Amino acid sequence: YKAANTSTQMSVREGYIVAIVGATGAVGLELIKCLEGKRFPVKQLRLFASAKSVGKTIPTFLGDISIEEFSVSEARKCDFVFLAVSGEFSLQYSPLIIEDGGPFVIDNSSAFR
């Protein structure tokens, strides 16, 4: 999914605000490693998961980051949102995240194949 009218036009040197939804799962943890390995320009990394994981910390290339509970409004504050969640979740929330020129959404489920 890609937002039709995005405001993600900042200098790569400044970096981007990147979110991973489903950050505590195997795919979410691998995405963190991929961002580091590919040297993606991240100035802030936000990690979202379910309520049961809120407050846990995950070590990342930007230091330890606390898990936040997912919300559409918080995800929309990011430049890129990686979804490491079920297809059902992606179908429900991707359109809401990108609505009205929201962030880029990169979905790792089979929902949009």
Secondary structure by P-SEA (a helix, b strand, c coil): ccccccccccccccccbbbbcccccaaaaaaaaaaaaacccccbbbbbbccccccbbbbccccbbbbbcccaaaaaaccbbbbcccaaaaaacccccccccccbbbbcccccc
